[in-house]
Amino acid sequence: MHLSHRNELEPYVTADGSTIREWAGPGYSPAQNMSMAEATVAPGAATTAHYHRKAEELYLVTAGHGRLRVDDVEREIAPGDCAVIPPGSVHKLWNTGPDDLVVVCCCSPAYS
């Protein structure tokens, strides 16, 4: 079994300013066919619109409030919401609240 704790994960900042902590995936855990990471978006910030050619992705909102756009559909998101993002769908997050927006992201096949 491989077990990791959030406090042990080395965060890094992406080009759009989001902070990422990678829990599981090829290269840093035994998981080979999926990956899981935490993305933190600061108040007033947004991610860059992007897509994954082959990966299906799940977003689980654990803190904060914001908006999520997947292709042409945009919705408000809050803790407890889970979004399924199909392969090839362009998606983007905005933090619309006063606190960090925190989303757990799972990809299959693994994010690369």
Secondary structure, DSSP 8 states (H G I E B T S, - for coil): -----GGGS--EE-TTS-EEEEEESTTTSS--S-EEEEEEE-TT-B---B--SS-EEEEEEEES-EEEEETTEEEEE-TT-EEEE-TT--EEEEE-SSS-EEEEEEEES---
